[in-house]
Amino acid sequence: MPGTGTLINIAAILLGGALGLALGARLPERTREVVTAGLGLATLMIAALNGAEVLSAELAAAVGDSAPVLIVLGSLLLGGVAGSLLRIEDRLERLGELLRRRLSRRPVAAAVGEAAAPGAAGPAGGDRFTEGFVTSSLVFLIGPLAILGAFTEGLGQGVDQLALKSVLDGFAAIAFAAALGAGVLASALPVGVYQGAFTLLGLGLGGVLPDAHIAAITATGGLLLAGVALRLLRIKDVPVADLLPAVFVAPLLTQAAVLL
């Protein structure tokens, strides 16, 4: 059912947040590093499985035996050029920082300042809730898996990518909730809205795109997942967000190959 991956993601955030509130900051840094490395290896496996779509019968039948690799390569090159010129990675990071600064401000700062006792220090409970909500929301939303995983699920390619993201977000939620409190739990709401929108987009396109075009998107997305894995394993900080346009270029190149 479309949306299952996002529901799993929401459940992981709520569960991780609840555990974080209960455990506090007891999760060792070494444990987090080992889990992240394991998730990086799992991401490589999922990337390989998705990338195998380049060998799918549907794609080969539509464009020939040699064209699929060229389509994926061309999609990454053209998508990467477009993404780098648009500076998607930098814009997402700046958007996250802008939202963090704006939403972390107290809208009634002046009134609170007047009412506060002289020399009072430390953040108010409302500020801490907002900081937890904003920080965790940005981490869960500003990333390639939020878009790629939701879009892929909408195309009917399964929830593997969002399941992986759910594990990542669940462990992040433990750490955030331990440090920032219950505001982390509220971040599940924007995750549902944001990823749900991309799932609906994929669902709409999946109803009109032929199987060959969907296979090209899946194969291209598999290579983007490999980039995510390299980042998780701290091998190479691949600008995956700059490469995201490739998943939209792939069906266009596939259609061009079909017409030739």
C-alpha positions as CSV (number, residue, x, y, z in Angstrom):
1,M,0.0,0.0,0.0
2,P,1.4,3.4,-0.9
3,G,2.6,5.3,2.1
4,T,3.6,2.2,4.1
5,G,7.2,3.2,4.1
6,T,6.4,6.6,5.5
7,L,4.2,5.1,8.2
8,I,7.2,2.9,9.1
9,N,9.4,5.9,9.2
10,I,7.0,7.8,11.5
11,A,6.7,4.8,13.8
12,A,10.6,4.6,14.0
13,I,10.9,8.3,14.9
14,L,8.2,7.9,17.6
15,L,9.8,4.8,19.0
16,G,13.3,6.1,18.9
17,G,12.2,9.4,20.5
18,A,10.4,7.5,23.3
19,L,13.5,5.4,23.9
20,G,15.7,8.5,23.9
21,L,13.4,10.1,26.5
22,A,13.6,7.0,28.6
23,L,17.3,6.2,28.2
24,G,18.8,9.7,28.2
25,A,22.3,10.0,26.9
26,R,23.3,6.4,27.7
27,L,23.9,5.2,24.1
28,P,27.7,5.1,23.7
29,E,29.3,6.9,20.7
30,R,31.0,3.7,19.7
31,T,27.7,2.0,19.4
32,R,26.3,4.7,17.2
33,E,29.3,4.5,14.9
34,V,29.1,0.7,14.6
35,V,25.4,0.9,13.8
36,T,26.0,3.6,11.2
37,A,28.7,1.4,9.6
38,G,26.3,-1.5,9.5
39,L,23.6,0.6,7.9
40,G,26.2,1.8,5.3
41,L,26.8,-1.8,4.3
42,A,23.1,-2.6,4.2
43,T,22.7,0.5,1.9
44,L,25.3,-0.9,-0.4
45,M,23.4,-4.1,-0.7
46,I,20.1,-2.3,-1.5
47,A,21.9,-0.1,-4.0
48,A,23.3,-3.2,-5.7
49,L,19.8,-4.8,-5.9
50,N,18.2,-1.6,-7.3
51,G,21.1,-1.0,-9.7
52,A,20.5,-4.5,-11.1
53,E,17.4,-3.0,-12.8
54,V,19.7,-1.8,-15.5
55,L,19.8,-5.5,-16.6
56,S,16.0,-5.9,-16.5
57,A,14.2,-7.5,-19.4
58,E,11.7,-4.6,-19.7
59,L,14.5,-2.0,-20.1
60,A,16.6,-4.1,-22.5
61,A,13.5,-5.0,-24.6
62,A,12.6,-1.3,-24.9
63,V,16.0,0.2,-25.7
64,G,18.3,-2.7,-26.6
65,D,20.9,-4.6,-24.6
66,S,23.7,-2.0,-24.6
67,A,21.6,1.2,-24.1
68,P,20.5,0.7,-20.4
69,V,24.0,1.4,-19.1
70,L,24.4,4.4,-21.3
71,I,21.0,5.7,-20.1
72,V,22.0,5.4,-16.4
73,L,25.4,7.0,-17.1
74,G,23.8,9.8,-19.1
75,S,21.2,10.4,-16.4
76,L,23.9,10.7,-13.7
77,L,26.0,13.0,-15.9
78,L,23.1,15.3,-17.0
79,G,21.4,15.2,-13.6
80,G,24.7,15.9,-11.8
81,V,25.4,18.9,-14.1
82,A,21.9,20.3,-13.5
83,G,22.0,19.7,-9.8
84,S,25.5,21.2,-9.4
85,L,24.5,24.3,-11.4
86,L,21.4,24.6,-9.3
87,R,23.5,23.9,-6.2
88,I,20.8,21.7,-4.7
89,E,23.0,20.3,-2.0
90,D,24.1,23.8,-0.8
91,R,20.6,25.2,-1.1
92,L,19.1,22.4,1.0
93,E,21.8,23.0,3.7
94,R,21.1,26.7,3.6
95,L,17.4,26.1,3.8
96,G,17.8,23.9,6.8
97,E,20.0,26.4,8.6
98,L,17.5,29.2,7.7
99,L,14.6,27.3,9.1
100,R,16.5,26.4,12.2
101,R,17.3,30.0,12.9
102,R,13.8,31.3,12.2
103,L,11.8,28.6,14.0
104,S,14.1,28.6,17.0
105,R,13.4,32.3,17.7
106,R,10.8,33.0,20.4
107,P,7.9,34.9,18.8
108,V,7.3,36.6,22.0
109,A,10.9,37.3,23.0
110,A,10.3,40.9,24.0
111,A,7.4,40.0,26.3
112,V,9.3,37.2,27.9
113,G,12.3,39.4,28.4
114,E,10.2,42.0,30.2
115,A,8.6,39.3,32.4
116,A,11.8,37.4,33.2
117,A,13.6,38.0,36.4
118,P,16.9,39.8,36.1
119,G,19.8,37.4,35.8
120,A,17.5,34.5,34.8
121,A,19.4,32.0,32.7
122,G,18.8,28.8,30.7
123,P,16.3,28.0,27.9
124,A,12.6,27.8,28.7
125,G,10.8,24.6,28.2
126,G,9.1,25.9,25.1
127,D,12.4,26.8,23.5
128,R,13.8,23.4,24.2
129,F,10.8,21.8,22.6
130,T,11.1,24.0,19.5
131,E,14.8,23.3,19.2
132,G,14.2,19.5,19.4
133,F,11.4,19.8,16.9
134,V,13.3,21.9,14.4
135,T,16.7,20.1,14.6
136,S,15.2,16.6,14.3
137,S,12.8,17.7,11.5
138,L,15.6,19.1,9.4
139,V,17.8,16.0,9.8
140,F,14.8,13.7,8.9
141,L,13.7,15.8,5.9
142,I,16.8,17.4,4.4
143,G,18.4,14.4,2.8
144,P,18.2,12.4,-0.5
145,L,16.5,9.3,1.0
146,A,13.5,11.3,2.1
147,I,12.9,12.2,-1.5
148,L,14.2,9.2,-3.3
149,G,12.7,6.6,-1.0
150,A,9.2,8.2,-1.0
151,F,9.3,8.7,-4.8
152,T,10.4,5.1,-5.4
153,E,7.7,3.7,-3.1
154,G,5.1,5.7,-5.0
155,L,6.4,4.1,-8.3
156,G,5.7,0.7,-6.8
157,Q,9.3,-0.3,-6.2
158,G,8.9,-1.3,-2.5
159,V,9.8,0.3,0.8
160,D,13.4,-0.9,1.1
161,Q,14.8,2.6,0.9
162,L,12.4,4.1,3.4
163,A,12.9,1.1,5.7
164,L,16.6,1.9,5.7
165,K,15.9,5.6,6.4
166,S,13.6,4.5,9.2
167,V,16.4,2.7,11.0
168,L,18.7,5.7,10.5
169,D,16.0,8.1,11.8
170,G,15.1,5.9,14.7
171,F,18.7,5.9,16.0
172,A,19.0,9.6,15.4
173,A,15.7,10.1,17.3
174,I,17.1,8.3,20.3
175,A,20.1,10.7,20.4
176,F,18.0,13.8,19.7
177,A,15.4,13.0,22.3
178,A,18.0,12.2,24.9
179,A,19.5,15.7,24.4
180,L,16.6,17.9,23.3
181,G,13.5,16.3,24.7
182,A,9.9,15.6,23.6
183,G,10.0,18.0,20.6
184,V,11.7,15.3,18.6
185,L,8.4,13.3,18.7
186,A,6.6,16.1,17.0
187,S,8.9,15.9,14.0
188,A,7.0,12.8,12.8
189,L,4.3,15.1,11.5
190,P,6.3,17.1,8.9
191,V,8.0,13.8,7.9
192,G,4.6,12.3,7.1
193,V,3.5,15.4,5.1
194,Y,6.7,15.8,3.2
195,Q,7.4,12.2,2.2
196,G,3.7,11.6,1.6
197,A,3.8,14.3,-1.1
198,F,6.7,12.6,-2.9
199,T,4.9,9.3,-2.6
200,L,1.8,10.7,-4.3
201,L,4.0,12.2,-7.0
202,G,5.6,8.8,-7.7
203,L,2.1,7.2,-7.6
204,G,0.8,9.6,-10.2
205,L,3.8,9.0,-12.5
206,G,3.8,5.3,-11.9
207,G,0.3,5.2,-13.5
208,V,1.6,6.6,-16.8
209,L,5.2,5.5,-17.0
210,P,6.0,2.2,-18.8
211,D,7.9,-0.5,-17.0
212,A,11.1,0.3,-18.9
213,H,11.1,3.9,-17.7
214,I,10.5,2.9,-14.1
215,A,13.4,0.4,-14.4
216,A,15.6,3.2,-15.5
217,I,14.6,5.3,-12.6
218,T,15.2,2.4,-10.2
219,A,18.6,1.6,-11.6
220,T,19.7,5.3,-11.4
221,G,18.4,5.5,-7.9
222,G,20.4,2.5,-7.0
223,L,23.6,4.4,-7.8
224,L,22.5,7.3,-5.8
225,L,22.0,5.0,-2.9
226,A,25.6,3.8,-3.3
227,G,26.5,7.5,-2.8
228,V,24.5,7.5,0.4
229,A,26.4,4.4,1.5
230,L,29.8,6.0,0.9
231,R,28.7,8.9,3.1
232,L,27.5,6.6,5.9
233,L,30.8,4.6,5.7
234,R,32.8,7.9,5.7
235,I,34.6,6.9,2.5
236,K,33.5,9.8,0.3
237,D,31.2,12.7,1.0
238,V,29.3,12.3,-2.3
239,P,26.9,15.3,-3.0
240,V,23.9,13.0,-3.5
241,A,21.4,15.8,-3.5
242,D,23.1,17.4,-6.5
243,L,22.6,14.1,-8.3
244,L,18.8,13.8,-7.5
245,P,17.8,15.3,-10.9
246,A,19.1,12.1,-12.5
247,V,16.0,10.2,-11.5
248,F,13.9,12.6,-13.6
249,V,16.4,12.6,-16.5
250,A,16.4,8.7,-16.7
251,P,12.8,8.3,-18.1
252,L,13.4,11.1,-20.6
253,L,16.5,9.4,-21.9
254,T,14.7,6.1,-22.0
255,Q,11.9,7.6,-24.1
256,A,14.5,9.1,-26.4
257,A,16.2,5.7,-26.8
258,V,12.8,4.1,-27.5
259,L,12.0,6.6,-30.3
260,L,15.4,6.3,-31.9
